[in-house]
Amino acid sequence: MPTIPRDASFDGSVSLLREGYDFIRNRCERLGSDVFRVRLLMQDTICMTGEDAARLFYDDRRLQRAHAAPRMLQKTLFGQGGVQGLDGAAHRQRKGLFLALLDEQGVAEMVRLGNAEWSAAIDDWQNRERIVLLQEVQLLLTRAACRWAAVPLAPDEAQQRCEQLAAMIDGAGGVAARHWQARRARKAAEDWAAGLIQQVRDGTLNVAADQPLAVVARHAKLNGRPMELKIAAVELLNLLRPIVAVSRFVVYAAEELLTHPQWRKRLQESDALLEPFAQEVRRLYAFFPFVAARVKQDFEWNGYRFTQGTRVLLDLYGTNRDPRSWHEPQRFDPERFALWNGSAFNFITQGGGDPASGHRCPGERLAIELLKASLCMLTRHMEYAVPAQDLRIDPSRMPAQPESQLVISDVRRVAQ
């Protein structure tokens, strides 16, 4: 039986921080293999890339999510006890909570509220000299998400909650100050969310039973008991935080409009092109480079031995840019989606497989629709200038973003 190729370093953690999104792909190319072993944070780890690897990774008979996510992600991005770390019946039951809230009606309502916040923001931006787009879209999506979830916000509270949600995202792959800021933000946000959940359960906060806040507060586990208060708070944030994270796709979309100005007119004239454009942005700009699981029980795959308990990382970023699946994968080309085969395993920005039964993100359709709506706002409802700035993207920064966070100016509403 062949052995899985091994990276020569004693521990690849420093190289991972230095190379970021390209870490797995660089070694796969160097070793001539879609799979290799490396020690990360002193743990033996198998790294994989490509469509076949994704099919394996999302086979719940072979890999599981329990105890897989690095502690730094649990303490910042995901929280502890949430749906991302569950498997089997417990995962399906908890996932059902999100699928029910993010159905077609839920998505449409969130998009409607997002559009209203966009419209109000455009009015405000017209009176300001300089708009940092990432920060402003984070804020408007925070407001919209809280309205959608029936989460009450005091008039001066939106900025505070926005900063907490954004810090959890921004610090998830950070070290030092950025990481600790994210941990503090999560602690504060969980305390806030837990307070809301408790008020709903006590009856001191009156929320309609079908509203997301109430649904989360009253959701029961497999044993029929309500979720622990801390876990319910984590799951409420798992509804709000990913909505705010769509702001990063919006900024990348605006940057591609700047790089490819011909697409502005095309999007103004064709609703049918909105989704291909949004999908191409998502393909090229995965939030994080990889996702983690652990081997559930010993098995063989392509002649290689996988041992129970071993951590496995799937290369999201590299799989989305795999030339075996995508022609000229580094090139921005929304029209490629006219020929895409719809595989659930070669376009995995938000996970692979079936969102209803597996670990693909249940909010993927919402992310797509929010991005499409944002593209409409950027191309049909406003005009703006883009002053000289540093738009370089550092691939070692996780999550990546344009250095300037994309500054716009001279905003003017376009009459409809």
ABEGO torsion letter per residue (X at the ends): XBBBBBBABABAAAAAAAAEAAAAAAAAAAAGBABBBBBBGGBBBBBBBEAAAAAAAABAAABBABGABBAAAAAAAAEBGBAAABBEAAAAAAAAAAAAAABAAAAAAAAAAAAAAAAAAAAAAAABABBBAAAAAAAAAAAAAAAAAGBBBBAAAAAAAAAAAAAAAAAAABBEAAAAAAAAAAAAAAAAAAAAAAAAAAGABBBBAABAAAAAAABBBAAGBBBBAAAAAAAAAAAAAAAAAAAAAAAAAAAAAAABAAAAAAAAABAAAAAAAAAAAAAABBABABBBBBBABBBBBGGBBBBBGBBBBBBAAAAAABAAABBGAABBBAAAAAABAGBAAABAAAEBEBAAABABBAAAAAAAAAAAAAAAAAAAABBBBBBBBBABBBAABOBBBBAAGEBBBGBBBBBX
